[in-house]
């Protein structure tokens, strides 16, 4: 969202922007980091905290998020109405479609910024139709879900909060899909070469009035900061280690800022990496046996060391081919390093776009949210990724070893590497002066140019 705001003010003369956050989901550290990284033409505003005491202790995170969004609508209405110069456009995060009602009430054009794939967005918009036409749990659907321009999706591949019809999050997801139809358009962090057929099919439906239009404006990817003149970045130990490895020989292993493996799965992954014999750089985080997204909130004390959860002797035995880094590493710099030849990832969309922009093939290991949708699309449609088992069981070390070896040294891995190079070139061209993403960006922001300010 911050990058979208930056581009709006940079490429549209006279525009300013305000990033609106929720006090329930932000901290003083987040707020100060955000504020310090923004140009003067972008301000921030935090909506006051709303109570959640009445929600069950085991309420899903989606239920909590959607409840905060809905209960904060009066605060948002007051904020937008108080803007001294008016608001030219309102852009909601994907998880906040209820806010579009406020924009409509105030006569402000309302858009949604989807920070995930268009395929994932398409599948979520389809949930109300599935709700009307089916009665079983989606994992029990006898046939795949076939959306125009998309790879077929098993019911079990759909987003987590629709997998249990009895959970309150399910009804909210049905409502979620319907509320998105209030938008004037979807601004999507993807690019034509990544999802061309999906984009064409989606906008054909838009022309028929089924959905609002989609504008593919991505990829929004930070450029690597390290160079021969950037000693601070090069001092990171993993970059120095990569400098000593052969070209395209290292598998980078990271499950995003929130992805978390169980204790057993961590051990199996370690054993599989060791058995593969391939070089690897693994960003190790604390395991959790309860929550696959536990790293978002911290799974152990700050003074603890996640490496101690690895199998005994693993770090010592693999020190000549592998490096384990706790609990963070500079991902964009790593993916753009000449030594990296593959990426074992949770298939989160930011990581996917960073891999595509760097020309690195992936081994997809989806954990939660819409990551299973992304993994299917990347492996069976785009060809950027190979995919591990998709069930909820533990992926055994033998499969880990086999798939890692295939990605780094096999024929399927070579094909994915070639596709990765094609996507890297296409991503670089997407935001060229006449590139499709830049054209799409100007097409949507051009609709707001009648006003002096955009929020």
C-alpha positions in Angstrom: 0.0 0.0 0.0 2.9 2.4 0.8 4.5 1.6 -2.6 1.2 2.3 -4.4 0.9 5.6 -2.5 4.4 6.5 -3.5 3.7 5.9 -7.2 0.5 7.8 -7.1 2.1 11.0 -5.8 5.3 10.6 -7.9 3.5 10.1 -11.2 0.5 12.4 -10.8 1.3 16.1 -10.3 -0.3 17.8 -7.4 -1.5 14.6 -5.7 -1.1 13.8 -2.0 -2.0 10.6 -0.3 -3.0 9.5 3.2 -2.3 5.9 4.4 -5.0 4.8 6.9 -4.2 2.1 9.3 -6.0 0.4 12.2 -4.7 0.9 15.8 -5.8 -2.7 16.6 -3.2 -4.1 14.1 -0.3 -1.7 14.4 2.3 -0.8 17.0 4.3 2.4 17.6 7.2 0.6 15.9 5.2 -0.1 12.8 3.8 3.5 12.7 7.2 5.1 13.2 8.8 2.9 10.6 6.1 3.6 8.1 6.1 7.4 8.7 9.9 7.6 8.4 10.0 5.9 5.1 7.4 8.0 3.3 7.9 11.3 1.4 6.3 14.5 2.7 3.4 14.2 0.2 2.2 11.0 2.0 0.7 11.3 5.5 -0.6 8.6 7.8 -3.7 8.3 10.0 -4.6 5.5 12.4 -8.2 4.7 13.1 -8.9 4.3 16.9 -8.8 0.9 18.5 -12.2 -0.9 18.6 -13.2 -3.5 21.2 -13.0 -7.2 20.3 -13.7 -8.6 23.8 -16.9 -10.2 22.6 -15.2 -12.5 20.1 -14.3 -16.0 21.1 -10.8 -16.6 22.2 -10.3 -19.1 19.3 -11.8 -16.7 16.6 -9.9 -17.0 13.3 -7.6 -14.1 12.4 -9.9 -13.3 9.4 -12.8 -12.9 11.8 -10.8 -10.5 13.9 -9.6 -8.5 10.9 -13.1 -8.2 9.3 -14.7 -7.3 12.7 -12.2 -4.5 13.2 -12.8 -3.2 9.7 -16.6 -3.2 10.1 -16.5 -1.6 13.6 -14.1 1.1 12.4 -16.4 2.4 9.6 -17.7 5.4 11.7 -14.2 6.5 12.4 -13.3 6.1 8.7 -16.4 8.1 7.7 -15.4 10.9 10.0 -11.8 10.9 8.7 -12.8 11.1 5.1 -15.5 13.7 5.7 -13.0 15.9 7.5 -10.6 16.2 4.6 -10.2 19.9 4.0 -9.8 19.7 0.3 -11.9 16.6 -0.4 -10.9 13.2 -1.6 -10.4 12.3 -5.2 -10.3 8.6 -4.7 -10.4 6.0 -2.0 -8.3 2.8 -2.3 -9.1 0.0 0.1 -6.9 -3.0 1.0 -8.1 -6.3 -0.2 -9.3 -7.3 3.3 -11.4 -4.1 3.7 -14.2 -4.2 1.1 -16.8 -3.0 3.7 -15.1 0.4 3.6 -16.3 0.9 0.0 -19.8 1.6 1.5 -18.3 4.7 3.1 -16.8 5.9 -0.1 -20.1 5.5 -1.9 -21.9 7.4 0.9 -19.5 10.3 0.4 -19.6 10.2 -3.4 -16.0 9.2 -3.7 -14.7 6.7 -6.3 -13.7 3.6 -4.5 -11.1 1.1 -5.6 -9.6 -2.1 -4.1 -5.8 -2.7 -4.2 -5.2 -6.5 -4.3 -1.8 -7.4 -3.0 -2.2 -11.0 -4.1 -2.5 -12.7 -7.4 -5.5 -12.0 -9.7 -6.2 -15.8 -9.7 -6.5 -15.7 -5.9 -8.8 -12.6 -6.1 -10.9 -14.3 -8.7 -11.3 -17.4 -6.6 -12.4 -15.3 -3.6 -14.9 -13.3 -5.6 -16.4 -16.7 -6.7 -17.1 -17.8 -3.2 -20.7 -16.4 -3.1 -21.5 -18.4 -6.2 -20.1 -21.6 -4.7 -22.1 -20.9 -1.5 -25.3 -20.7 -3.5 -24.7 -23.7 -5.6 -23.1 -26.2 -3.3 -23.8 -27.6 0.2 -20.7 -29.8 1.0 -17.4 -28.7 2.4 -15.3 -27.4 -0.5 -12.6 -30.0 0.1 -15.3 -32.6 -0.8 -16.3 -31.0 -4.1 -16.3 -33.8 -6.7 -15.0 -31.6 -9.5 -12.4 -28.8 -9.6 -13.5 -25.2 -9.5 -13.0 -23.9 -13.1 -12.8 -20.1 -13.5 -12.3 -18.5 -16.9 -8.6 -18.0 -17.7 -7.5 -19.8 -14.6 -6.0 -23.3 -13.9 -8.5 -25.6 -12.3 -8.5 -25.4 -8.5 -9.5 -28.2 -6.1 -11.9 -27.2 -3.4 -9.2 -27.9 -0.9 -7.0 -25.3 -2.6 -9.3 -22.4 -1.9 -8.5 -19.9 0.9 -8.4 -21.1 4.4 -11.4 -19.3 5.9 -13.8 -21.0 3.5 -12.8 -24.5 4.4 -15.2 -24.8 7.3 -18.8 -23.7 6.6 -19.6 -23.8 10.4 -17.0 -21.3 11.3 -18.2 -17.6 11.5 -15.3 -16.7 9.2 -17.1 -18.6 6.4 -20.1 -16.3 6.3 -17.9 -13.3 6.5 -16.0 -14.6 3.4 -19.3 -14.9 1.5 -20.1 -11.3 2.5 -16.5 -10.4 1.6 -17.0 -11.6 -1.9 -20.2 -9.7 -2.4 -18.9 -6.4 -0.9 -16.1 -6.3 -3.5 -18.6 -5.8 -6.2 -19.0 -2.2 -4.8 -15.6 -1.2 -6.1 -15.0 0.9 -9.2 -12.1 -1.3 -10.1 -9.4 -3.7 -8.8 -5.8 -2.4 -8.8 -3.8 -5.6 -8.8 -0.2 -6.2 -7.9 0.5 -8.5 -10.8 1.6 -8.1 -14.4 0.4 -9.2 -17.8 3.0 -11.9 -18.5 2.4 -13.5 -15.1 -1.4 -13.8 -15.5 -2.3 -12.9 -19.1 -5.1 -15.4 -19.7 -6.6 -14.7 -16.3 -6.5 -10.9 -16.9 -8.1 -11.2 -20.3 -10.9 -13.5 -19.1 -11.6 -11.4 -16.0 -11.9 -8.2 -18.0 -14.1 -9.9 -20.5 -16.5 -10.6 -17.6 -16.1 -7.0 -16.5 -17.2 -5.9 -20.0 -20.3 -8.0 -19.5 -21.0 -6.3 -16.1 -20.1 -9.4 -14.0 -17.2 -7.8 -12.2 -15.6 -4.4 -12.0 -12.5 -4.1 -14.2 -9.0 -5.2 -13.1 -5.9 -3.1 -13.6 -2.6 -5.1 -13.5 -0.1 -2.5 -12.2 2.7 -4.7 -10.8 5.1 -5.9 -9.9 5.8 -3.6 -7.0 9.2 -5.0 -6.0 12.0 -3.3 -4.2 15.2 -3.2 -6.1 18.3 -4.8 -4.5 20.1 -2.3 -2.3 23.5 -4.0 -2.2 26.2 -3.1 -4.6 30.0 -2.6 -4.5 29.2 0.9 -3.0 26.8 -0.3 -0.4 29.1 -1.8 2.2 26.3 -1.9 4.9 24.3 -4.5 3.0 27.3 -6.5 1.9 28.3 -6.9 5.5 25.4 -9.2 6.1 26.9 -12.6 6.7 24.7 -14.5 4.2 25.7 -12.2 1.3 29.4 -12.7 2.0 28.7 -16.5 2.2 26.8 -16.4 -1.2 29.8 -14.5 -2.7 31.8 -17.7 -2.2 29.3 -20.1 -3.9 29.2 -21.1 -7.6 26.6 -19.4 -9.9 23.0 -20.7 -9.5 24.0 -23.4 -7.0 22.2 -22.3 -3.9 18.6 -23.0 -2.9 17.2 -20.2 -0.8 14.7 -21.4 1.8 12.3 -19.0 3.4 8.6 -19.1 4.3 7.9 -15.4 4.4 7.5 -13.1 7.4 4.7 -15.2 8.9 5.1 -18.8 7.6 5.8 -21.3 10.4 6.6 -25.0 10.3 5.9 -27.5 13.0 8.7 -29.0 15.1 8.3 -32.3 13.2 8.2 -30.6 9.8 11.3 -28.5 10.6 13.2 -31.7 11.3 12.0 -33.3 8.1 12.9 -30.3 6.1 16.4 -30.3 7.6 16.9 -34.0 6.9 15.6 -33.5 3.3 18.0 -30.6 2.6 20.9 -32.6 4.0 20.0 -35.7 2.0 19.7 -33.7 -1.2 23.3 -32.7 -1.1 22.4 -29.3 -2.6 23.8 -26.0 -1.3 21.2 -24.1 0.7 20.6 -20.8 2.6 17.8 -21.3 5.1 16.2 -18.5 7.0 15.2 -20.4 10.2 12.3 -19.2 12.4 10.8 -20.7 15.6 8.6 -23.7 14.9 5.0 -23.8 16.1 2.8 -26.9 16.4 -0.4 -24.9 16.5 -0.3 -22.1 13.9 1.3 -22.0 10.4 1.3 -18.2 10.5 2.8 -18.0 14.1 5.8 -16.0 13.0 3.7 -13.0 12.4 3.2 -12.7 16.2 6.4 -14.4 17.4 6.6 -18.0 18.5 9.3 -17.8 21.2 11.1 -15.3 23.4 13.4 -12.8 21.7 16.3 -14.1 23.6 15.8 -17.7 22.2 17.7 -19.1 19.3 15.6 -20.8 16.5 18.7 -22.8 15.4 18.4 -24.8 18.6 15.2 -26.4 17.2 17.1 -27.9 14.3 18.2 -31.6 14.5 21.2 -32.2 16.7 24.4 -31.9 14.6 22.6 -30.6 11.5 24.4 -27.2 11.3 27.8 -28.8 11.8 27.2 -31.6 9.3 26.0 -29.2 6.6 28.4 -26.3 7.2 30.3 -26.9 3.9 27.2 -26.7 1.7 24.6 -24.8 3.8 24.1 -21.7 5.9 21.3 -21.3 8.5 20.3 -17.7 9.3 18.1 -16.8 12.2 15.5 -15.3 11.9 15.7 -12.8 9.0 17.8 -12.1 5.9 17.7 -9.5 3.1 15.5 -11.5 0.7 15.6 -9.2 -2.4 19.3 -9.0 -2.2 19.6 -12.8 -1.9 17.2 -13.6 -4.8 19.2 -11.2 -7.0 22.5 -12.8 -6.1 24.2 -14.7 -8.9 24.7 -17.8 -6.6 21.0 -18.4 -6.0 19.4 -20.8 -8.4 16.1 -21.7 -6.6 13.7 -20.6 -4.0 11.8 -22.9 -1.6 8.9 -20.6 -0.6 5.5 -20.6 0.9 4.2 -19.0 -2.3 3.2 -15.8 -0.7 2.6 -13.2 -3.4 5.3 -10.7 -2.4 7.9 -13.5 -2.4 6.6 -14.8 -5.7 6.9 -11.4 -7.4 10.4 -10.9 -5.9 11.4 -14.3 -7.3 9.9 -13.6 -10.7 11.6 -10.2 -10.9 14.9 -11.8 -10.0 14.5 -14.7 -12.5 14.6 -17.4 -9.8 12.5 -20.6 -10.1 10.5 -21.7 -7.1 9.6 -24.8 -5.1 6.2 -24.0 -3.7 5.3 -25.1 -0.2 2.0 -23.4 0.6 1.1 -23.0 4.3 -2.0 -20.8 4.8 -4.3 -18.0 3.4 -4.4 -18.0 -0.4 -1.0 -19.6 -0.8 -2.4 -22.9 -2.1 -4.1 -21.0 -4.9 -0.9 -19.3 -5.8 1.1 -22.6 -5.7 -1.3 -24.3 -8.1 -1.3 -21.3 -10.5 2.5 -21.0 -10.4 3.2 -24.8 -10.9 0.4 -25.8 -13.2 -0.3 -22.6 -15.0 2.7 -20.2 -15.1 5.5 -22.8 -15.0 7.6 -20.8 -12.5 7.4 -23.3 -9.8 7.4 -27.0 -8.9 5.2 -28.0 -6.0 5.5 -30.2 -2.9 2.5 -32.3 -1.5 -0.6 -30.2 -1.0 -2.2 -32.1 1.8 -2.0 -31.0 5.4 0.3 -33.8 6.5 4.0 -33.6 7.1 6.1 -33.6 4.0 8.6 -36.4 4.5 12.3 -35.9 4.1 12.5 -38.2 1.0 10.1 -35.9 -0.9 11.9 -32.8 0.2 15.2 -34.2 -1.0 13.7 -35.4 -4.3 12.0 -32.1 -5.1 14.9 -30.0 -4.1 17.2 -32.1 -6.3 14.7 -31.8 -9.2 14.5 -28.0 -8.9 18.2 -27.5 -8.7 19.4 -30.2 -11.1 16.5 -31.8 -12.9 14.7 -31.3 -16.2 11.6 -29.8 -14.6 13.8 -27.4 -12.7 15.6 -26.4 -15.9 12.2 -25.7 -17.5 11.1 -23.6 -14.5 14.5 -21.7 -14.7 13.9 -20.9 -18.3 10.4 -19.6 -17.5 11.8 -17.6 -14.6 14.2 -15.8 -17.0 11.3 -15.0 -19.3 9.3 -13.6 -16.4 12.3 -11.6 -15.2 12.5 -9.9 -18.6 8.8 -9.3 -18.7 8.7 -7.9 -15.2 11.5 -5.4 -16.2 9.5 -4.2 -19.2 6.2 -4.0 -17.3 7.0 -0.6 -15.9 8.9 0.8 -18.9 7.5 4.0 -20.3 5.2 2.1 -22.7 4.9 -1.0 -20.5 1.5 -2.6 -19.8 1.6 -2.1 -16.1 2.5 1.6 -16.4 -0.3 2.0 -18.9 -2.7 0.3 -16.6 -1.6 2.5 -13.7 -2.2 5.7 -15.6 -5.5 4.4 -16.9 -6.9 4.1 -13.4 -5.2 7.1 -11.8 -6.1 9.2 -14.8 -9.7 8.9 -13.7 -8.8 10.9 -10.5 -7.0 13.8 -12.1 -9.9 16.2 -12.0 -9.1 16.8 -8.3 -6.0 18.2 -6.6 -5.7 15.5 -4.0 -5.9 11.7 -3.8 -6.3 9.8 -0.5 
